[in-house]
Amino acid sequence: MRIMGLDFGKKTIGVAISDENSITAQPLKTILRASRDKDMTELKEIIRAFEVSSVVVGLPVNMNGTYGPQSETVLKFIETVKAETGLPVVPWDERLSTMAVNKVLIEGDISRKKRKEVVDKLAASYILQGYLDSRGRLSP
């Protein structure tokens, strides 16, 4: 079974998926947010197609460790995903994930337009890979 990573934003949801052994994360797509129902329908289709067993959602945490308004929005989204899918959903500290992805893209000389097209799904992949890596460290 695979794990899905999500980078939930105001306009988009970046989606990444793990390999079958939950070792590596690959960016999958960026969903343009439309409505709660349409967004959840698209996420549930991905969950079915990839046989997803759990979901990791990037949680925006302030640099001092506190939660801001966007954190509260993401926590509500997490509850919606849990209720709609019945899957376990893990919040994951996403501090600096988008900044790190943008830095890599800039260093790779990717145009601003191309960066905008891929940054959300790459951020989701970055979040998911961080979670997958942490599980490896936690295993005996």
C-alpha positions as CSV (number, residue, x, y, z in Angstrom):
1,M,0.0,0.0,0.0
2,R,1.1,3.5,-0.7
3,I,1.1,6.7,1.3
4,M,-0.2,10.0,-0.2
5,G,1.4,13.3,0.6
6,L,-0.6,16.6,0.3
7,D,0.5,20.2,0.3
8,F,-2.8,22.0,0.9
9,G,-2.9,25.6,-0.2
10,K,-5.5,28.3,-0.8
11,K,-5.7,27.7,-4.5
12,T,-4.2,24.3,-5.1
13,I,-3.4,21.0,-3.5
14,G,-0.1,19.4,-4.4
15,V,-0.2,15.6,-4.5
16,A,2.6,13.1,-4.1
17,I,2.6,9.4,-3.8
18,S,5.0,6.9,-2.3
19,D,6.3,3.8,-4.0
20,E,4.7,0.5,-3.0
21,N,7.3,0.0,-0.2
22,S,6.8,3.5,1.2
23,I,10.5,4.4,0.7
24,T,10.4,7.1,-1.9
25,A,8.0,9.9,-2.7
26,Q,7.2,11.0,-6.3
27,P,5.3,14.2,-7.2
28,L,2.0,13.2,-8.9
29,K,-0.1,16.3,-9.7
30,T,-1.5,19.6,-8.6
31,I,-5.2,19.9,-8.1
32,L,-6.7,23.3,-8.8
33,R,-9.1,23.7,-5.9
34,A,-12.7,24.1,-7.0
35,S,-15.0,23.1,-4.1
36,R,-14.8,20.8,-1.1
37,D,-16.8,18.1,-2.9
38,K,-14.8,18.3,-6.2
39,D,-11.5,18.4,-4.3
40,M,-12.5,15.4,-2.2
41,T,-13.8,13.5,-5.2
42,E,-10.4,13.9,-7.0
43,L,-8.5,12.9,-3.9
44,K,-10.6,9.8,-3.4
45,E,-10.1,8.8,-7.0
46,I,-6.3,9.0,-6.5
47,I,-6.6,7.0,-3.2
48,R,-8.5,4.3,-5.0
49,A,-6.3,4.2,-8.1
50,F,-3.0,4.0,-6.0
51,E,-4.5,1.9,-3.2
52,V,-3.4,4.5,-0.6
53,S,-3.4,3.3,3.0
54,S,-2.7,6.6,4.7
55,V,-2.2,10.3,4.0
56,V,0.4,12.9,5.2
57,V,-0.7,16.5,5.0
58,G,1.8,19.4,5.3
59,L,1.0,21.5,8.3
60,P,2.2,25.1,8.2
61,V,4.0,25.9,11.5
62,N,5.5,29.2,12.3
63,M,9.2,29.3,12.8
64,N,8.7,29.6,16.6
65,G,6.5,26.4,16.5
66,T,3.1,28.1,16.9
67,Y,0.1,27.7,14.6
68,G,-1.3,30.5,12.5
69,P,-4.5,31.0,10.7
70,Q,-3.5,28.8,7.7
71,S,-2.6,26.0,10.2
72,E,-6.2,26.0,11.5
73,T,-7.5,25.8,7.9
74,V,-5.2,22.8,7.2
75,L,-6.3,21.1,10.5
76,K,-9.9,21.4,9.3
77,F,-8.9,20.0,5.9
78,I,-7.3,17.0,7.7
79,E,-10.5,16.3,9.6
80,T,-12.4,16.4,6.3
81,V,-10.0,14.0,4.7
82,K,-10.3,11.6,7.6
83,A,-14.1,11.7,7.6
84,E,-14.4,11.4,3.8
85,T,-11.8,8.6,3.3
86,G,-11.7,6.7,6.6
87,L,-7.9,6.7,6.3
88,P,-5.4,7.7,8.9
89,V,-4.2,11.3,8.2
90,V,-0.9,12.5,9.7
91,P,-0.1,16.2,9.9
92,W,3.5,16.9,9.1
93,D,5.5,20.0,9.8
94,E,6.1,21.6,6.4
95,R,8.3,24.5,7.6
96,L,10.4,25.7,4.7
97,S,9.2,23.0,2.3
98,T,8.1,25.4,-0.5
99,M,11.1,27.6,0.0
100,A,13.4,24.5,-0.3
101,V,11.7,23.4,-3.4
102,N,11.8,26.8,-5.0
103,K,15.5,27.1,-4.2
104,V,16.2,23.8,-6.0
105,L,14.2,24.9,-9.0
106,I,15.9,28.3,-9.2
107,E,19.3,26.6,-8.9
108,G,18.2,24.4,-11.8
109,D,17.5,27.5,-13.8
110,I,13.8,26.7,-14.1
111,S,11.7,29.6,-15.3
112,R,9.3,31.3,-13.0
113,K,6.3,30.0,-15.0
114,K,7.5,26.4,-14.9
115,R,8.3,26.7,-11.2
116,K,4.7,27.9,-10.6
117,E,3.4,24.8,-12.5
118,V,5.3,22.3,-10.4
119,V,6.1,23.8,-7.0
120,D,3.0,22.4,-5.2
121,K,3.4,18.8,-6.2
122,L,7.1,19.0,-5.5
123,A,6.4,20.5,-2.1
124,A,4.0,17.6,-1.5
125,S,6.8,15.2,-2.5
126,Y,9.2,17.0,-0.2
127,I,6.7,16.7,2.7
128,L,6.0,13.1,2.1
129,Q,9.7,12.2,1.7
130,G,10.4,13.8,5.1
131,Y,7.7,11.7,6.7
132,L,9.0,8.5,5.0
133,D,12.5,9.2,6.0
134,S,11.5,9.8,9.7
135,R,9.7,6.5,9.8
136,G,12.9,4.8,8.7
137,R,14.8,6.5,11.6
138,L,12.0,5.4,14.0
139,S,12.2,1.7,13.0
140,P,14.3,-0.7,15.0
